[in-house]
Amino acid sequence: MDHGTRCIEDTGMEADLTALDALELDMPALQARANNLFALATAWAERHDAIIAATPAASLGVVEARLRRMGIRWGMVPGARMTGQFPALPAMGVPEAKAR
């Protein structure tokens, strides 16, 4: 691969990342503008599909993975997400930890 081809691919990846960053930044507004869950899901699907359609095949895996993580975080796709904190493990030998 010559340098010119790599620059074109890098530019394409940068465009993909810019679109992903824009979607991530727009998600709170997208959620606020949606008057119901169906409207939010439709807006998400339209943006998701537009990003996928504009993504070159070489960077499709990276973009799909980031969209999936973003979708999980915003509740748009199924998946495990963290919504609370894990409690710290009790210290061994501390009286107040044993009292519980």
Beta strands, then each sheet from edge to edge (+ up, - down):
end
